[in-house]
Amino acid sequence: MLESRRLLTLRRLARLSPAELAPLIRSAGFHNLKAARLAAFLDWLKTRSGFAALARIPTAELRPQLLACHGLGPETADSILLYALGRPVFVVDAYTRRILSRYGLIQGDEPYEEIRAMFESSLPHDSKLYNEYHALLVRLAKVNCRARPLCDSCPLGQG
């Protein structure tokens, strides 16, 4: 909806109030809360002169700044780093946790940073690889490793 209304620019999005933004992201779930957090992030981003300015900040410095922004947790911060800025930071989400726990690679309650470090220490530091790997995990979780898993047709074999 944001794209069809030509709102996918910092300038245009930042002009919207959370109340105006919420119905536009309704399909995301928790749209009122997410709208308020998105508005806070857009304000934060505006004060830093947008993504082009963020691109000049080293990841080790930028990630803590993103995490300090109201409403941004590790998954969102890492998604911004990987997908918006092309940084080699692995994104850990609920799908990743589900798959890893079903295959006995984690218990399921490990801290986010521990799981992220496991991927980053096991794979080459390559943003394209991390992007593709994460996309494949999301696809596997949506098709086979669902809440009610379809193990018989899992491309990884039975978990």
N, CA, C and O atoms as a GROMACS GRO file, in nm:
protein
  636
    1MET      N    1   0.081  -0.119   0.000
    1MET     CA    2   0.000   0.000   0.000
    1MET      C    3   0.086   0.126   0.000
    1MET      O    4   0.052   0.224  -0.066
    2LEU      N    5   0.198   0.125   0.074
    2LEU     CA    6   0.284   0.242   0.077
    2LEU      C    7   0.341   0.271  -0.062
    2LEU      O    8   0.349   0.386  -0.105
    3GLU      N    9   0.380   0.165  -0.131
    3GLU     CA   10   0.437   0.182  -0.264
    3GLU      C   11   0.333   0.235  -0.363
    3GLU      O   12   0.362   0.326  -0.440
    4SER      N   13   0.213   0.178  -0.360
    4SER     CA   14   0.109   0.221  -0.455
    4SER      C   15   0.070   0.368  -0.432
    4SER      O   16   0.023   0.434  -0.524
    5ARG      N   17   0.087   0.417  -0.312
    5ARG     CA   18   0.057   0.558  -0.282
    5ARG      C   19   0.180   0.647  -0.294
    5ARG      O   20   0.177   0.764  -0.257
    6ARG      N   21   0.288   0.588  -0.345
    6ARG     CA   22   0.414   0.661  -0.368
    6ARG      C   23   0.466   0.728  -0.240
    6ARG      O   24   0.506   0.844  -0.241
    7LEU      N   25   0.463   0.652  -0.131
    7LEU     CA   26   0.506   0.703  -0.002
    7LEU      C   27   0.641   0.648   0.044
    7LEU      O   28   0.686   0.679   0.154
    8LEU      N   29   0.705   0.568  -0.038
    8LEU     CA   30   0.829   0.503   0.006
    8LEU      C   31   0.953   0.591  -0.010
    8LEU      O   32   1.053   0.553  -0.070
    9THR      N   33   0.942   0.710   0.047
    9THR     CA   34   1.060   0.797   0.061
    9THR      C   35   1.060   0.847   0.204
    9THR      O   36   0.955   0.858   0.268
   10LEU      N   37   1.177   0.877   0.254
   10LEU     CA   38   1.187   0.926   0.392
   10LEU      C   39   1.105   1.054   0.408
   10LEU      O   40   1.033   1.068   0.507
   11ARG      N   41   1.115   1.145   0.313
   11ARG     CA   42   1.046   1.273   0.323
   11ARG      C   43   0.894   1.254   0.331
   11ARG      O   44   0.828   1.314   0.414
   12ARG      N   45   0.841   1.168   0.244
   12ARG     CA   46   0.696   1.147   0.242
   12ARG      C   47   0.646   1.070   0.364
   12ARG      O   48   0.544   1.104   0.422
   13LEU      N   49   0.720   0.965   0.402
   13LEU     CA   50   0.678   0.886   0.519
   13LEU      C   51   0.685   0.969   0.647
   13LEU      O   52   0.598   0.959   0.733
   14ALA      N   53   0.790   1.050   0.658
   14ALA     CA   54   0.811   1.127   0.781
   14ALA      C   55   0.702   1.232   0.801
   14ALA      O   56   0.682   1.278   0.914
   15ARG      N   57   0.632   1.270   0.696
   15ARG     CA   58   0.523   1.368   0.708
   15ARG      C   59   0.397   1.306   0.768
   15ARG      O   60   0.309   1.379   0.814
   16LEU      N   61   0.388   1.174   0.767
   16LEU     CA   62   0.267   1.107   0.818
   16LEU      C   63   0.274   1.092   0.970
   16LEU      O   64   0.379   1.064   1.026
   17SER      N   65   0.160   1.112   1.034
   17SER     CA   66   0.151   1.087   1.178
   17SER      C   67   0.133   0.937   1.198
   17SER      O   68   0.098   0.866   1.103
   18PRO      N   69   0.157   0.886   1.319
   18PRO     CA   70   0.130   0.744   1.343
   18PRO      C   71  -0.015   0.707   1.311
   18PRO      O   72  -0.041   0.596   1.263
   19ALA      N   73  -0.110   0.797   1.336
   19ALA     CA   74  -0.251   0.769   1.307
   19ALA      C   75  -0.275   0.757   1.156
   19ALA      O   76  -0.359   0.677   1.113
   20GLU      N   77  -0.202   0.834   1.076
   20GLU     CA   78  -0.216   0.825   0.930
   20GLU      C   79  -0.143   0.702   0.876
   20GLU      O   80  -0.185   0.642   0.777
   21LEU      N   81  -0.035   0.666   0.942
   21LEU     CA   82   0.048   0.553   0.899
   21LEU      C   83  -0.016   0.418   0.932
   21LEU      O   84  -0.005   0.324   0.853
   22ALA      N   85  -0.081   0.408   1.046
   22ALA     CA   86  -0.136   0.281   1.093
   22ALA      C   87  -0.224   0.210   0.991
   22ALA      O   88  -0.202   0.091   0.966
   23PRO      N   89  -0.323   0.276   0.931
   23PRO     CA   90  -0.406   0.202   0.836
   23PRO      C   91  -0.329   0.158   0.712
   23PRO      O   92  -0.369   0.062   0.645
   24LEU      N   93  -0.221   0.226   0.681
   24LEU     CA   94  -0.142   0.192   0.563
   24LEU      C   95  -0.058   0.066   0.584
   24LEU      O   96  -0.016   0.002   0.487
   25ILE      N   97  -0.032   0.032   0.710
   25ILE     CA   98   0.047  -0.088   0.741
   25ILE      C   99  -0.037  -0.190   0.817
   25ILE      O  100   0.017  -0.278   0.884
   26ARG      N  101  -0.166  -0.178   0.808
   26ARG     CA  102  -0.259  -0.265   0.881
   26ARG      C  103  -0.227  -0.413   0.862
   26ARG      O  104  -0.236  -0.490   0.957
   27SER      N  105  -0.191  -0.455   0.740
   27SER     CA  106  -0.166  -0.596   0.713
   27SER      C  107  -0.045  -0.650   0.789
   27SER      O  108  -0.027  -0.771   0.798
   28ALA      N  109   0.038  -0.562   0.843
   28ALA     CA  110   0.157  -0.606   0.916
   28ALA      C  111   0.123  -0.661   1.054
   28ALA      O  112   0.209  -0.723   1.116
   29GLY      N  113   0.003  -0.641   1.104
   29GLY     CA  114  -0.032  -0.684   1.239
   29GLY      C  115   0.023  -0.584   1.340
   29GLY      O  116   0.128  -0.524   1.317
   30PHE      N  117  -0.045  -0.565   1.451
   30PHE     CA  118  -0.008  -0.467   1.553
   30PHE      C  119   0.021  -0.331   1.489
   30PHE      O  120   0.115  -0.262   1.528
   31HIS      N  121  -0.061  -0.295   1.391
   31HIS     CA  122  -0.034  -0.178   1.310
   31HIS      C  123  -0.024  -0.048   1.388
   31HIS      O  124   0.055   0.039   1.351
   32ASN      N  125  -0.101  -0.031   1.494
   32ASN     CA  126  -0.092   0.094   1.572
   32ASN      C  127   0.042   0.106   1.642
   32ASN      O  128   0.106   0.211   1.641
   33LEU      N  129   0.085  -0.003   1.704
   33LEU     CA  130   0.214  -0.004   1.772
   33LEU      C  131   0.327   0.013   1.671
   33LEU      O  132   0.419   0.092   1.693
   34LYS      N  133   0.320  -0.062   1.561
   34LYS     CA  134   0.425  -0.052   1.459
   34LYS      C  135   0.428   0.085   1.394
   34LYS      O  136   0.536   0.134   1.360
   35ALA      N  137   0.314   0.148   1.378
   35ALA     CA  138   0.310   0.283   1.320
   35ALA      C  139   0.383   0.382   1.411
   35ALA      O  140   0.458   0.467   1.364
   36ALA      N  141   0.360   0.371   1.541
   36ALA     CA  142   0.427   0.461   1.635
   36ALA      C  143   0.578   0.437   1.634
   36ALA      O  144   0.657   0.532   1.637
   37ARG      N  145   0.617   0.311   1.628
   37ARG     CA  146   0.760   0.279   1.625
   37ARG      C  147   0.824   0.322   1.493
   37ARG      O  148   0.937   0.371   1.491
   38LEU      N  149   0.751   0.303   1.384
   38LEU     CA  150   0.802   0.345   1.254
   38LEU      C  151   0.817   0.496   1.249
   38LEU      O  152   0.916   0.547   1.196
   39ALA      N  153   0.722   0.568   1.304
   39ALA     CA  154   0.730   0.715   1.308
   39ALA      C  155   0.852   0.759   1.390
   39ALA      O  156   0.922   0.852   1.352
   40ALA      N  157   0.876   0.692   1.502
   40ALA     CA  158   0.993   0.725   1.585
   40ALA      C  159   1.122   0.697   1.508
   40ALA      O  160   1.216   0.776   1.515
   41PHE      N  161   1.126   0.586   1.436
   41PHE     CA  162   1.245   0.553   1.357
   41PHE      C  163   1.264   0.656   1.245
   41PHE      O  164   1.377   0.698   1.219
   42LEU      N  165   1.156   0.696   1.179
   42LEU     CA  166   1.166   0.794   1.071
   42LEU      C  167   1.218   0.928   1.124
   42LEU      O  168   1.298   0.993   1.057
   43ASP      N  169   1.172   0.968   1.243
   43ASP     CA  170   1.224   1.091   1.304
   43ASP      C  171   1.373   1.076   1.332
   43ASP      O  172   1.451   1.166   1.304
   44TRP      N  173   1.410   0.961   1.388
   44TRP     CA  174   1.551   0.933   1.418
   44TRP      C  175   1.634   0.937   1.289
   44TRP      O  176   1.742   0.995   1.286
   45LEU      N  177   1.582   0.875   1.184
   45LEU     CA  178   1.652   0.870   1.056
   45LEU      C  179   1.666   1.009   0.996
   45LEU      O  180   1.771   1.042   0.940
   46LYS      N  181   1.562   1.091   1.006
   46LYS     CA  182   1.568   1.228   0.954
   46LYS      C  183   1.677   1.309   1.023
   46LYS      O  184   1.747   1.387   0.958
   47THR      N  185   1.691   1.290   1.154
   47THR     CA  186   1.793   1.367   1.227
   47THR      C  187   1.934   1.324   1.188
   47THR      O  188   2.031   1.394   1.216
   48ARG      N  189   1.945   1.209   1.125
   48ARG     CA  190   2.076   1.159   1.080
   48ARG      C  191   2.094   1.171   0.929
   48ARG      O  192   2.186   1.112   0.872
   49SER      N  193   2.007   1.246   0.865
   49SER     CA  194   2.016   1.276   0.721
   49SER      C  195   1.992   1.156   0.631
   49SER      O  196   2.044   1.152   0.520
   50GLY      N  197   1.914   1.059   0.676
   50GLY     CA  198   1.872   0.949   0.590
   50GLY      C  199   1.971   0.834   0.577
   50GLY      O  200   2.077   0.832   0.640
   51PHE      N  201   1.931   0.738   0.493
   51PHE     CA  202   2.010   0.616   0.476
   51PHE      C  203   2.147   0.641   0.416
   51PHE      O  204   2.243   0.571   0.449
   52ALA      N  205   2.159   0.740   0.329
   52ALA     CA  206   2.288   0.768   0.266
   52ALA      C  207   2.392   0.802   0.373
   52ALA      O  208   2.508   0.761   0.363
   53ALA      N  209   2.351   0.878   0.475
   53ALA     CA  210   2.443   0.913   0.583
   53ALA      C  211   2.475   0.791   0.670
   53ALA      O  212   2.588   0.774   0.716
   54LEU      N  213   2.374   0.706   0.692
   54LEU     CA  214   2.397   0.584   0.772
   54LEU      C  215   2.498   0.493   0.703
   54LEU      O  216   2.575   0.424   0.769
   55ALA      N  217   2.495   0.492   0.571
   55ALA     CA  218   2.584   0.404   0.495
   55ALA      C  219   2.731   0.434   0.521
   55ALA      O  220   2.817   0.349   0.497
   56ARG      N  221   2.761   0.553   0.568
   56ARG     CA  222   2.900   0.590   0.595
   56ARG      C  223   2.946   0.551   0.735
   56ARG      O  224   3.065   0.562   0.767
   57ILE      N  225   2.854   0.504   0.819
   57ILE     CA  226   2.887   0.467   0.957
   57ILE      C  227   2.922   0.319   0.961
   57ILE      O  228   2.845   0.237   0.911
   58PRO      N  229   3.036   0.282   1.021
   58PRO     CA  230   3.072   0.140   1.032
   58PRO      C  231   2.966   0.062   1.109
   58PRO      O  232   2.903   0.113   1.202
   59THR      N  233   2.947  -0.062   1.070
   59THR     CA  234   2.844  -0.147   1.130
   59THR      C  235   2.858  -0.156   1.281
   59THR      O  236   2.758  -0.148   1.354
   60ALA      N  237   2.980  -0.172   1.330
   60ALA     CA  238   3.002  -0.186   1.474
   60ALA      C  239   2.958  -0.061   1.551
   60ALA      O  240   2.926  -0.070   1.669
   61GLU      N  241   2.957   0.052   1.486
   61GLU     CA  242   2.911   0.177   1.547
   61GLU      C  243   2.761   0.199   1.524
   61GLU      O  244   2.691   0.249   1.612
   62LEU      N  245   2.714   0.162   1.406
   62LEU     CA  246   2.575   0.188   1.368
   62LEU      C  247   2.477   0.095   1.439
   62LEU      O  248   2.369   0.138   1.479
   63ARG      N  249   2.513  -0.031   1.454
   63ARG     CA  250   2.418  -0.127   1.515
   63ARG      C  251   2.375  -0.083   1.655
   63ARG      O  252   2.255  -0.086   1.684
   64PRO      N  253   2.467  -0.043   1.744
   64PRO     CA  254   2.422   0.004   1.876
   64PRO      C  255   2.333   0.129   1.867
   64PRO      O  256   2.243   0.148   1.949
   65GLN      N  257   2.359   0.214   1.768
   65GLN     CA  258   2.274   0.333   1.751
   65GLN      C  259   2.132   0.292   1.711
   65GLN      O  260   2.034   0.346   1.762
   66LEU      N  261   2.122   0.195   1.620
   66LEU     CA  262   1.990   0.146   1.580
   66LEU      C  263   1.918   0.082   1.698
   66LEU      O  264   1.799   0.105   1.718
   67LEU      N  265   1.990   0.004   1.776
   67LEU     CA  266   1.929  -0.063   1.891
   67LEU      C  267   1.883   0.036   1.997
   67LEU      O  268   1.793   0.006   2.076
   68ALA      N  269   1.945   0.154   2.000
   68ALA     CA  270   1.906   0.257   2.097
   68ALA      C  271   1.783   0.335   2.051
   68ALA      O  272   1.724   0.409   2.129
   69CYS      N  273   1.744   0.318   1.926
   69CYS     CA  274   1.627   0.387   1.872
   69CYS      C  275   1.501   0.321   1.928
   69CYS      O  276   1.488   0.199   1.926
   70HIS      N  277   1.409   0.402   1.979
   70HIS     CA  278   1.286   0.351   2.041
   70HIS      C  279   1.212   0.255   1.948
   70HIS      O  280   1.181   0.289   1.834
   71GLY      N  281   1.184   0.135   1.999
   71GLY     CA  282   1.105   0.039   1.925
   71GLY      C  283   1.182  -0.053   1.832
   71GLY      O  284   1.123  -0.143   1.772
   72LEU      N  285   1.312  -0.032   1.819
   72LEU     CA  286   1.392  -0.121   1.734
   72LEU      C  287   1.462  -0.226   1.819
   72LEU      O  288   1.540  -0.194   1.908
   73GLY      N  289   1.433  -0.351   1.789
   73GLY     CA  290   1.502  -0.460   1.855
   73GLY      C  291   1.608  -0.516   1.763
   73GLY      O  292   1.628  -0.465   1.653
   74PRO      N  293   1.677  -0.621   1.807
   74PRO     CA  294   1.787  -0.677   1.728
   74PRO      C  295   1.744  -0.725   1.589
   74PRO      O  296   1.817  -0.702   1.492
   75GLU      N  297   1.629  -0.790   1.578
   75GLU     CA  298   1.587  -0.840   1.447
   75GLU      C  299   1.563  -0.725   1.348
   75GLU      O  300   1.605  -0.733   1.233
   76THR      N  301   1.497  -0.620   1.394
   76THR     CA  302   1.471  -0.505   1.307
   76THR      C  303   1.600  -0.432   1.273
   76THR      O  304   1.621  -0.394   1.158
   77ALA      N  305   1.685  -0.410   1.372
   77ALA     CA  306   1.813  -0.342   1.347
   77ALA      C  307   1.896  -0.421   1.245
   77ALA      O  308   1.954  -0.363   1.153
   78ASP      N  309   1.902  -0.552   1.264
   78ASP     CA  310   1.980  -0.634   1.172
   78ASP      C  311   1.916  -0.641   1.034
   78ASP      O  312   1.987  -0.651   0.934
   79SER      N  313   1.784  -0.635   1.026
   79SER     CA  314   1.716  -0.631   0.897
   79SER      C  315   1.751  -0.503   0.822
   79SER      O  316   1.773  -0.505   0.701
   80ILE      N  317   1.756  -0.391   0.894
   80ILE     CA  318   1.795  -0.264   0.832
   80ILE      C  319   1.938  -0.273   0.783
   80ILE      O  320   1.969  -0.232   0.671
   81LEU      N  321   2.026  -0.328   0.866
   81LEU     CA  322   2.167  -0.340   0.827
   81LEU      C  323   2.184  -0.430   0.706
   81LEU      O  324   2.256  -0.394   0.613
   82LEU      N  325   2.118  -0.545   0.705
   82LEU     CA  326   2.133  -0.640   0.595
   82LEU      C  327   2.060  -0.595   0.470
   82LEU      O  328   2.120  -0.584   0.363
   83TYR      N  329   1.930  -0.570   0.483
   83TYR     CA  330   1.848  -0.548   0.364
   83TYR      C  331   1.854  -0.405   0.310
   83TYR      O  332   1.854  -0.385   0.189
   84ALA      N  333   1.861  -0.307   0.398
   84ALA     CA  334   1.864  -0.168   0.350
   84ALA      C  335   2.005  -0.118   0.322
   84ALA      O  336   2.026  -0.036   0.232
   85LEU      N  337   2.102  -0.168   0.399
   85LEU     CA  338   2.238  -0.117   0.386
   85LEU      C  339   2.338  -0.219   0.331
   85LEU      O  340   2.454  -0.186   0.310
   86GLY      N  341   2.293  -0.342   0.310
   86GLY     CA  342   2.381  -0.443   0.251
   86GLY      C  343   2.496  -0.485   0.339
   86GLY      O  344   2.602  -0.524   0.289
   87ARG      N  345   2.478  -0.479   0.470
   87ARG     CA  346   2.584  -0.517   0.564
   87ARG      C  347   2.575  -0.666   0.595
   87ARG      O  348   2.465  -0.722   0.602
   88PRO      N  349   2.690  -0.732   0.612
   88PRO     CA  350   2.688  -0.875   0.644
   88PRO      C  351   2.654  -0.900   0.791
   88PRO      O  352   2.742  -0.927   0.874
   89VAL      N  353   2.525  -0.891   0.822
   89VAL     CA  354   2.473  -0.916   0.955
   89VAL      C  355   2.359  -1.016   0.937
   89VAL      O  356   2.266  -0.992   0.861
   90PHE      N  357   2.366  -1.129   1.007
   90PHE     CA  358   2.264  -1.232   0.990
   90PHE      C  359   2.141  -1.196   1.072
   90PHE      O  360   2.152  -1.159   1.189
   91VAL      N  361   2.024  -1.208   1.010
   91VAL     CA  362   1.897  -1.178   1.076
   91VAL      C  363   1.839  -1.308   1.133
   91VAL      O  364   1.824  -1.408   1.063
   92VAL      N  365   1.808  -1.304   1.262
   92VAL     CA  366   1.746  -1.418   1.329
   92VAL      C  367   1.601  -1.382   1.358
   92VAL      O  368   1.573  -1.281   1.422
   93ASP      N  369   1.510  -1.466   1.311
   93ASP     CA  370   1.368  -1.441   1.336
   93ASP      C  371   1.304  -1.567   1.394
   93ASP      O  372   1.372  -1.666   1.420
   94ALA      N  373   1.174  -1.561   1.414
   94ALA     CA  374   1.101  -1.674   1.471
   94ALA      C  375   1.113  -1.798   1.382
   94ALA      O  376   1.120  -1.910   1.432
   95TYR      N  377   1.115  -1.777   1.251
   95TYR     CA  378   1.128  -1.891   1.159
   95TYR      C  379   1.263  -1.960   1.179
   95TYR      O  380   1.270  -2.083   1.184
   96THR      N  381   1.367  -1.882   1.190
   96THR     CA  382   1.502  -1.938   1.211
   96THR      C  383   1.505  -2.018   1.340
   96THR      O  384   1.557  -2.130   1.343
   97ARG      N  385   1.451  -1.962   1.446
   97ARG     CA  386   1.448  -2.032   1.575
   97ARG      C  387   1.370  -2.163   1.564
   97ARG      O  388   1.413  -2.266   1.616
   98ARG      N  389   1.256  -2.158   1.497
   98ARG     CA  390   1.172  -2.277   1.484
   98ARG      C  391   1.248  -2.389   1.413
   98ARG      O  392   1.251  -2.503   1.461
   99ILE      N  393   1.309  -2.357   1.302
   99ILE     CA  394   1.381  -2.459   1.224
   99ILE      C  395   1.499  -2.514   1.303
   99ILE      O  396   1.517  -2.635   1.311
  100LEU      N  397   1.578  -2.426   1.361
  100LEU     CA  398   1.695  -2.471   1.437
  100LEU      C  399   1.656  -2.556   1.556
  100LEU      O  400   1.724  -2.655   1.587
  101SER      N  401   1.549  -2.520   1.624
  101SER     CA  402   1.508  -2.599   1.740
  101SER      C  403   1.451  -2.734   1.698
  101SER      O  404   1.474  -2.834   1.766
  102ARG      N  405   1.377  -2.739   1.589
  102ARG     CA  406   1.323  -2.867   1.542
  102ARG      C  407   1.432  -2.963   1.498
  102ARG      O  408   1.416  -3.085   1.506
  103TYR      N  409   1.542  -2.910   1.451
  103TYR     CA  410   1.653  -2.995   1.411
  103TYR      C  411   1.754  -3.015   1.523
  103TYR      O  412   1.861  -3.072   1.501
  104GLY      N  413   1.722  -2.970   1.643
  104GLY     CA  414   1.805  -2.993   1.759
  104GLY      C  415   1.934  -2.912   1.761
  104GLY      O  416   2.027  -2.946   1.833
  105LEU      N  417   1.939  -2.806   1.684
  105LEU     CA  418   2.060  -2.724   1.679
  105LEU      C  419   2.062  -2.618   1.788
  105LEU      O  420   2.168  -2.566   1.823
  106ILE      N  421   1.945  -2.586   1.841
  106ILE     CA  422   1.933  -2.497   1.956
  106ILE      C  423   1.820  -2.549   2.044
  106ILE      O  424   1.738  -2.630   2.000
  107GLN      N  425   1.816  -2.502   2.168
  107GLN     CA  426   1.708  -2.537   2.259
  107GLN      C  427   1.582  -2.456   2.226
  107GLN      O  428   1.470  -2.504   2.241
  108GLY      N  429   1.604  -2.333   2.182
  108GLY     CA  430   1.492  -2.246   2.146
  108GLY      C  431   1.484  -2.122   2.231
  108GLY      O  432   1.415  -2.026   2.195
  109ASP      N  433   1.553  -2.122   2.345
  109ASP     CA  434   1.547  -2.006   2.433
  109ASP      C  435   1.680  -1.930   2.440
  109ASP      O  436   1.699  -1.845   2.527
  110GLU      N  437   1.771  -1.961   2.347
  110GLU     CA  438   1.899  -1.893   2.345
  110GLU      C  439   1.880  -1.744   2.312
  110GLU      O  440   1.787  -1.707   2.241
  111PRO      N  441   1.968  -1.661   2.365
  111PRO     CA  442   1.960  -1.518   2.332
  111PRO      C  443   1.981  -1.496   2.182
  111PRO      O  444   2.052  -1.572   2.115
  112TYR      N  445   1.920  -1.392   2.131
  112TYR     CA  446   1.931  -1.356   1.990
  112TYR      C  447   2.076  -1.352   1.946
  112TYR      O  448   2.112  -1.409   1.843
  113GLU      N  449   2.159  -1.283   2.024
  113GLU     CA  450   2.300  -1.264   1.985
  113GLU      C  451   2.375  -1.396   1.973
  113GLU      O  452   2.464  -1.408   1.889
  114GLU      N  453   2.341  -1.493   2.055
  114GLU     CA  454   2.407  -1.623   2.048
  114GLU      C  455   2.377  -1.693   1.915
  114GLU      O  456   2.466  -1.752   1.853
  115ILE      N  457   2.253  -1.687   1.873
  115ILE     CA  458   2.214  -1.751   1.747
  115ILE      C  459   2.276  -1.676   1.629
  115ILE      O  460   2.325  -1.737   1.534
  116ARG      N  461   2.273  -1.544   1.635
  116ARG     CA  462   2.332  -1.463   1.528
  116ARG      C  463   2.482  -1.494   1.516
  116ARG      O  464   2.534  -1.510   1.405
  117ALA      N  465   2.550  -1.502   1.629
  117ALA     CA  466   2.693  -1.531   1.629
  117ALA      C  467   2.721  -1.671   1.572
  117ALA      O  468   2.822  -1.692   1.505
  118MET      N  469   2.631  -1.766   1.599
  118MET     CA  470   2.647  -1.902   1.546
  118MET      C  471   2.650  -1.898   1.394
  118MET      O  472   2.736  -1.960   1.331
  119PHE      N  473   2.558  -1.825   1.334
  119PHE     CA  474   2.556  -1.814   1.187
  119PHE      C  475   2.677  -1.738   1.136
  119PHE      O  476   2.744  -1.783   1.043
  120GLU      N  477   2.705  -1.626   1.197
  120GLU     CA  478   2.813  -1.540   1.147
  120GLU      C  479   2.950  -1.603   1.163
  120GLU      O  480   3.042  -1.571   1.087
  121SER      N  481   2.966  -1.693   1.261
  121SER     CA  482   3.095  -1.760   1.276
  121SER      C  483   3.105  -1.885   1.189
  121SER      O  484   3.214  -1.940   1.171
  122SER      N  485   2.993  -1.931   1.136
  122SER     CA  486   2.991  -2.052   1.054
  122SER      C  487   2.986  -2.025   0.905
  122SER      O  488   3.014  -2.115   0.825
  123LEU      N  489   2.952  -1.905   0.866
  123LEU     CA  490   2.937  -1.870   0.725
  123LEU      C  491   3.034  -1.757   0.689
  123LEU      O  492   3.073  -1.679   0.775
  124PRO      N  493   3.072  -1.750   0.562
  124PRO     CA  494   3.154  -1.635   0.519
  124PRO      C  495   3.075  -1.505   0.542
  124PRO      O  496   2.953  -1.503   0.529
  125HIS      N  497   3.146  -1.399   0.577
  125HIS     CA  498   3.080  -1.270   0.600
  125HIS      C  499   3.045  -1.207   0.467
  125HIS      O  500   3.123  -1.131   0.410
  126ASP      N  501   2.926  -1.240   0.418
  126ASP     CA  502   2.883  -1.198   0.286
  126ASP      C  503   2.735  -1.163   0.293
  126ASP      O  504   2.651  -1.249   0.319
  127SER      N  505   2.703  -1.039   0.270
  127SER     CA  506   2.564  -0.994   0.283
  127SER      C  507   2.471  -1.065   0.185
  127SER      O  508   2.356  -1.095   0.220
  128LYS      N  509   2.517  -1.092   0.064
  128LYS     CA  510   2.432  -1.162  -0.033
  128LYS      C  511   2.402  -1.304   0.014
  128LYS      O  512   2.290  -1.352   0.000
  129LEU      N  513   2.503  -1.371   0.069
  129LEU     CA  514   2.483  -1.505   0.124
  129LEU      C  515   2.385  -1.502   0.240
  129LEU      O  516   2.294  -1.585   0.247
  130TYR      N  517   2.402  -1.407   0.333
  130TYR     CA  518   2.313  -1.396   0.449
  130TYR      C  519   2.170  -1.368   0.404
  130TYR      O  520   2.075  -1.424   0.458
  131ASN      N  521   2.156  -1.283   0.306
  131ASN     CA  522   2.025  -1.249   0.252
  131ASN      C  523   1.957  -1.374   0.195
  131ASN      O  524   1.842  -1.403   0.226
  132GLU      N  525   2.031  -1.447   0.110
  132GLU     CA  526   1.975  -1.568   0.048
  132GLU      C  527   1.947  -1.677   0.152
  132GLU      O  528   1.843  -1.742   0.147
  133TYR      N  529   2.038  -1.695   0.245
  133TYR     CA  530   2.023  -1.797   0.349
  133TYR      C  531   1.897  -1.768   0.432
  133TYR      O  532   1.816  -1.858   0.457
  134HIS      N  533   1.882  -1.644   0.472
  134HIS     CA  534   1.765  -1.607   0.552
  134HIS      C  535   1.637  -1.626   0.470
  134HIS      O  536   1.537  -1.676   0.522
  135ALA      N  537   1.640  -1.586   0.344
  135ALA     CA  538   1.522  -1.603   0.257
  135ALA      C  539   1.485  -1.751   0.244
  135ALA      O  540   1.366  -1.786   0.244
  136LEU      N  541   1.584  -1.836   0.234
  136LEU     CA  542   1.557  -1.980   0.224
  136LEU      C  543   1.498  -2.035   0.354
  136LEU      O  544   1.410  -2.121   0.351
  137LEU      N  545   1.547  -1.986   0.467
  137LEU     CA  546   1.490  -2.028   0.596
  137LEU      C  547   1.344  -1.984   0.607
  137LEU      O  548   1.258  -2.060   0.652
  138VAL      N  549   1.316  -1.861   0.566
  138VAL     CA  550   1.178  -1.811   0.569
  138VAL      C  551   1.090  -1.897   0.480
  138VAL      O  552   0.980  -1.935   0.519
  139ARG      N  553   1.138  -1.927   0.361
  139ARG     CA  554   1.060  -2.009   0.266
  139ARG      C  555   1.034  -2.149   0.325
  139ARG      O  556   0.922  -2.199   0.320
  140LEU      N  557   1.139  -2.210   0.381
  140LEU     CA  558   1.124  -2.342   0.441
  140LEU      C  559   1.021  -2.339   0.554
  140LEU      O  560   0.938  -2.429   0.565
  141ALA      N  561   1.027  -2.236   0.636
  141ALA     CA  562   0.934  -2.226   0.749
  141ALA      C  563   0.790  -2.205   0.701
  141ALA      O  564   0.697  -2.260   0.760
  142LYS      N  565   0.773  -2.128   0.597
  142LYS     CA  566   0.637  -2.102   0.548
  142LYS      C  567   0.578  -2.221   0.474
  142LYS      O  568   0.457  -2.243   0.478
  143VAL      N  569   0.663  -2.299   0.406
  143VAL     CA  570   0.613  -2.410   0.325
  143VAL      C  571   0.607  -2.540   0.405
  143VAL      O  572   0.507  -2.611   0.399
  144ASN      N  573   0.712  -2.572   0.478
  144ASN     CA  574   0.721  -2.702   0.545
  144ASN      C  575   0.726  -2.694   0.697
  144ASN      O  576   0.652  -2.765   0.766
  145CYS      N  577   0.811  -2.610   0.749
  145CYS     CA  578   0.836  -2.608   0.893
  145CYS      C  579   0.743  -2.507   0.960
  145CYS      O  580   0.785  -2.416   1.031
  146ARG      N  581   0.614  -2.529   0.935
  146ARG     CA  582   0.510  -2.441   0.988
  146ARG      C  583   0.480  -2.478   1.132
  146ARG      O  584   0.538  -2.571   1.188
  147ALA      N  585   0.389  -2.403   1.192
  147ALA     CA  586   0.348  -2.436   1.329
  147ALA      C  587   0.306  -2.582   1.338
  147ALA      O  588   0.340  -2.653   1.432
  148ARG      N  589   0.231  -2.626   1.235
  148ARG     CA  590   0.201  -2.769   1.218
  148ARG      C  591   0.287  -2.815   1.102
  148ARG      O  592   0.251  -2.797   0.986
  149PRO      N  593   0.401  -2.875   1.132
  149PRO     CA  594   0.500  -2.903   1.026
  149PRO      C  595   0.455  -3.010   0.926
  149PRO      O  596   0.377  -3.099   0.957
  150LEU      N  597   0.508  -2.996   0.806
  150LEU     CA  598   0.489  -3.094   0.699
  150LEU      C  599   0.623  -3.163   0.676
  150LEU      O  600   0.688  -3.143   0.573
  151CYS      N  601   0.664  -3.242   0.772
  151CYS     CA  602   0.796  -3.304   0.770
  151CYS      C  603   0.816  -3.402   0.654
  151CYS      O  604   0.927  -3.415   0.602
  152ASP      N  605   0.711  -3.469   0.614
  152ASP     CA  606   0.724  -3.568   0.506
  152ASP      C  607   0.772  -3.507   0.376
  152ASP      O  608   0.840  -3.574   0.298
  153SER      N  609   0.739  -3.382   0.351
  153SER     CA  610   0.781  -3.317   0.226
  153SER      C  611   0.895  -3.218   0.247
  153SER      O  612   0.924  -3.139   0.157
  154CYS      N  613   0.958  -3.220   0.362
  154CYS     CA  614   1.066  -3.126   0.393
  154CYS      C  615   1.188  -3.157   0.306
  154CYS      O  616   1.231  -3.273   0.298
  155PRO      N  617   1.244  -3.056   0.240
  155PRO     CA  618   1.363  -3.079   0.157
  155PRO      C  619   1.488  -3.114   0.239
  155PRO      O  620   1.588  -3.161   0.184
  156LEU      N  621   1.483  -3.093   0.371
  156LEU     CA  622   1.598  -3.125   0.457
  156LEU      C  623   1.586  -3.265   0.516
  156LEU      O  624   1.675  -3.309   0.589
  157GLY      N  625   1.480  -3.334   0.485
  157GLY     CA  626   1.456  -3.464   0.549
  157GLY      C  627   1.374  -3.440   0.674
  157GLY      O  628   1.341  -3.325   0.706
  158GLN      N  629   1.343  -3.544   0.745
  158GLN     CA  630   1.258  -3.530   0.863
  158GLN      C  631   1.338  -3.473   0.979
  158GLN      O  632   1.449  -3.516   1.009
  159GLY      N  633   1.277  -3.373   1.045
  159GLY     CA  634   1.339  -3.306   1.159
  159GLY      C  635   1.299  -3.369   1.288
  159GLY      O  636   1.343  -3.324   1.394
   0.00000   0.00000   0.00000
